[in-house]
């Protein structure tokens, strides 16, 4: 998948410890793993890796053997009804946020199971504030309501309350890039002010680690699917 481009003029600063460079008409953070100059340089080892295996579309643009051999953590990401994009970890933020980059310089930022920021999607998610700035254990959220706040700058929406109620769906067999997992699916019924309700889904292992998610930015966007190919750390 080539992810759709973001709204014109969107800018974002992405981490507390950052050096900024102008990339693809969007202000993006340079990668802590490769240095400021390297992330802005398409011939750097990091970007050469992303371009070599990322491709420009199609399904599963990388094999399991290729992903395992890479020095970087990685994910597959795609919108419903679009092809998969291979994305490589380029930075770890001071709060543990993980910054994944595609071959076409789009960015997904996650904290634990949650998508917290995007660059390159329609109506980009500009910011997510988690309660006490901590990532919760999804296992402890079953049967409870979890509230976080988001900004969607392109739509002029700021500090919007996201209320999610988690329920246990049950065990499921999941295959992520040729590797089999037995996971537990959790469903999150989400409400946001002025929007129709929608549902997010999370697949976790026995330790609570989330290997797969299907999340919406808001009610008017298609769901974004994320699968962890190679976990960070």
C-alpha positions as CSV (number, residue, x, y, z in Angstrom):
1,X,0.0,0.0,0.0
2,X,1.0,3.6,-0.6
3,X,-0.7,5.4,2.2
4,X,-2.7,8.5,1.1
5,X,-1.1,11.9,1.5
6,X,-2.1,14.1,4.3
7,X,-4.0,17.4,4.1
8,X,-1.8,20.2,2.6
9,X,0.2,22.3,5.0
10,X,0.0,19.9,7.9
11,X,3.0,20.2,10.3
12,X,3.8,18.3,13.4
13,X,6.6,18.1,16.0
14,X,6.9,14.6,17.2
15,X,9.1,14.1,20.2
16,X,10.7,15.9,23.1
17,X,14.2,14.9,21.9
18,X,14.2,15.7,18.2
19,X,16.0,17.4,15.4
20,X,13.7,18.5,12.6
21,X,14.1,18.4,8.9
22,X,11.8,19.2,6.0
23,X,10.8,15.9,4.3
24,X,8.1,15.4,1.7
25,X,6.5,18.8,2.5
26,X,5.9,17.7,6.1
27,X,8.0,18.5,9.2
28,X,9.2,15.1,10.5
29,X,11.5,14.0,13.3
30,X,14.9,12.8,12.4
31,X,15.6,9.2,13.6
32,X,17.4,8.7,16.8
33,X,18.7,5.4,15.4
34,X,20.3,6.9,12.4
35,X,20.9,10.6,13.1
36,X,19.5,13.8,11.6
37,X,21.5,13.8,8.4
38,X,20.8,10.1,7.6
39,X,17.0,10.3,7.8
40,X,16.9,13.3,5.5
41,X,19.2,11.5,3.1
42,X,17.6,9.0,0.7
43,X,21.0,7.3,0.3
44,X,21.5,6.7,4.0
45,X,21.7,3.1,5.2
46,X,18.4,3.5,7.0
47,X,16.4,4.8,3.9
48,X,18.2,2.4,1.6
49,X,16.8,-0.4,3.8
50,X,13.3,1.0,3.8
51,X,13.3,1.5,0.0
52,X,14.8,-1.8,-0.8
53,X,12.2,-3.9,1.0
54,X,9.3,-1.4,1.2
55,X,8.4,-1.3,-2.4
56,X,5.5,0.8,-3.7
57,X,2.5,-1.4,-3.1
58,X,1.1,-4.9,-3.4
59,X,0.5,-7.3,-0.5
60,X,3.2,-8.3,2.0
61,X,6.0,-6.4,0.2
62,X,8.6,-8.2,2.4
63,X,9.1,-11.9,3.3
64,X,9.5,-13.2,6.8
65,X,13.1,-14.1,6.1
66,X,13.8,-10.5,4.9
67,X,12.1,-8.9,7.9
68,X,13.9,-11.2,10.4
69,X,17.3,-10.4,8.8
70,X,16.8,-6.6,9.1
71,X,18.4,-4.7,12.0
72,X,15.2,-2.6,12.5
73,X,11.9,-3.4,14.1
74,X,9.1,-3.3,11.6
75,X,5.3,-3.4,10.9
76,X,2.8,-4.0,8.2
77,X,0.2,-1.3,7.9
78,X,-2.8,-0.8,5.6
79,X,-6.2,0.9,5.4
80,X,-9.2,-1.3,4.8
81,X,-9.4,-2.3,1.1
82,X,-5.9,-1.1,0.3
83,X,-2.5,-2.9,-0.1
84,X,-0.1,-3.4,2.7
85,X,2.9,-1.0,3.4
86,X,6.1,-2.2,5.1
87,X,7.2,0.3,7.7
88,X,10.5,0.4,9.6
89,X,11.2,1.8,13.1
90,X,13.2,5.0,12.8
91,X,12.9,6.6,16.2
92,X,12.0,5.8,19.8
93,X,10.7,8.9,21.6
94,X,11.5,9.8,25.2
95,X,8.1,8.6,26.3
96,X,8.5,5.3,24.6
97,X,6.6,6.3,21.4
98,X,7.7,4.3,18.3
99,X,8.0,6.1,15.0
100,X,7.6,3.9,11.9
101,X,8.4,5.2,8.5
102,X,7.2,4.0,5.1
103,X,9.2,4.1,1.8
104,X,7.2,7.2,0.8
105,X,8.0,9.0,4.1
106,X,4.7,8.6,5.8
107,X,4.8,8.0,9.5
108,X,2.8,6.1,12.1
109,X,3.5,6.7,15.8
110,X,2.4,4.2,18.4
111,X,2.5,3.9,22.2
112,X,1.9,0.4,23.3
113,X,-1.2,-0.8,21.4
114,X,-2.4,2.8,20.6
115,X,-2.0,4.7,17.4
116,X,-1.1,8.2,18.8
117,X,0.0,10.2,15.8
118,X,0.1,10.0,12.0
119,X,1.6,11.8,9.0
120,X,0.3,10.9,5.5
121,X,-3.3,9.9,6.3
122,X,-6.5,11.8,5.6
123,X,-7.3,13.9,8.6
124,X,-4.0,13.1,10.4
125,X,-4.0,12.4,14.1
126,X,-1.9,15.2,15.4
127,X,-1.6,14.3,19.1
128,X,-2.9,11.8,21.7
129,X,-2.8,12.4,25.4
130,X,-3.0,9.3,27.5
131,X,-4.1,9.5,31.2
132,X,-1.1,10.2,33.4
133,X,1.0,9.9,30.2
134,X,1.1,6.2,30.8
135,X,0.4,3.2,28.5
136,X,-2.2,0.9,30.2
137,X,-2.2,-2.9,30.2
138,X,-5.1,-3.8,28.0
139,X,-5.9,-6.9,30.1
140,X,-6.7,-4.5,33.0
141,X,-9.1,-2.5,30.8
142,X,-11.6,-5.3,30.1
143,X,-15.0,-4.3,31.4
144,X,-13.9,-0.7,32.1
145,X,-14.0,2.6,30.3
146,X,-10.7,4.2,29.2
147,X,-10.6,7.9,28.3
148,X,-7.9,9.7,26.3
149,X,-7.8,13.0,24.4
150,X,-6.8,13.7,20.8
151,X,-6.1,16.6,18.4
152,X,-7.0,16.4,14.7
153,X,-5.5,19.6,13.6
154,X,-6.6,19.5,9.9
155,X,-10.2,19.3,11.1
156,X,-9.8,22.0,13.7
157,X,-10.5,19.5,16.5
158,X,-8.5,19.8,19.7
159,X,-8.5,18.0,23.0
160,X,-11.4,15.8,21.9
161,X,-12.4,13.2,24.4
162,X,-12.2,9.6,23.2
163,X,-14.2,7.2,25.4
164,X,-13.5,3.5,24.9
165,X,-15.2,0.6,26.6
166,X,-13.2,-2.6,26.4
167,X,-14.8,-6.1,26.1
168,X,-13.2,-9.5,25.8
169,X,-14.0,-11.2,22.4
170,X,-11.9,-14.4,23.0
171,X,-8.9,-16.4,21.5
172,X,-8.2,-16.3,17.8
173,X,-5.5,-17.8,15.6
174,X,-3.7,-15.1,13.7
175,X,-0.9,-15.3,11.1
176,X,1.4,-12.3,10.7
177,X,3.7,-12.6,7.7
178,X,4.0,-16.3,7.7
179,X,4.2,-16.6,11.5
180,X,1.4,-18.1,13.5
181,X,0.2,-16.6,16.8
182,X,-2.5,-17.6,19.3
183,X,-3.9,-14.3,20.5
184,X,-6.8,-12.9,22.5
185,X,-8.9,-10.3,20.8
186,X,-10.3,-7.3,22.7
187,X,-12.9,-5.0,21.3
188,X,-13.1,-1.3,22.1
189,X,-16.5,0.5,21.6
190,X,-15.5,4.1,21.0
191,X,-17.5,7.4,21.3
192,X,-16.2,10.9,20.4
193,X,-18.2,14.1,20.7
194,X,-20.1,14.9,17.5
195,X,-19.2,11.6,15.8
196,X,-20.9,8.3,15.2
197,X,-19.7,5.4,17.5
198,X,-17.1,3.0,16.0
199,X,-15.1,0.0,17.1
200,X,-11.4,-0.7,17.5
201,X,-9.9,-4.1,17.9
202,X,-6.7,-5.3,19.5
203,X,-5.0,-8.8,19.5
204,X,-2.7,-9.5,22.5
205,X,-0.7,-12.5,23.7
206,X,-0.6,-13.9,27.2
207,X,1.9,-11.3,28.4
208,X,-0.4,-8.5,27.2
209,X,1.8,-7.5,24.2
210,X,-0.3,-6.3,21.3
211,X,0.7,-7.9,18.0
212,X,-2.2,-6.6,15.8
213,X,-4.7,-3.7,15.9
214,X,-7.5,-2.3,13.8
215,X,-8.1,1.4,14.8
216,X,-9.9,4.4,13.5
217,X,-8.7,8.0,13.8
218,X,-12.3,9.1,13.9
219,X,-15.7,8.0,12.5
220,X,-15.1,9.3,9.0
221,X,-11.9,7.4,8.3
222,X,-11.4,3.8,7.2
223,X,-9.8,1.6,9.8
224,X,-6.0,1.4,9.9
225,X,-4.6,-2.1,10.4
226,X,-1.2,-2.6,12.0
227,X,0.6,-5.9,12.5
228,X,3.9,-6.2,14.3
229,X,6.4,-8.1,12.2
230,X,9.5,-7.6,14.4
231,X,9.0,-6.1,17.8
232,X,11.1,-3.2,19.1
233,X,13.7,-4.2,21.7
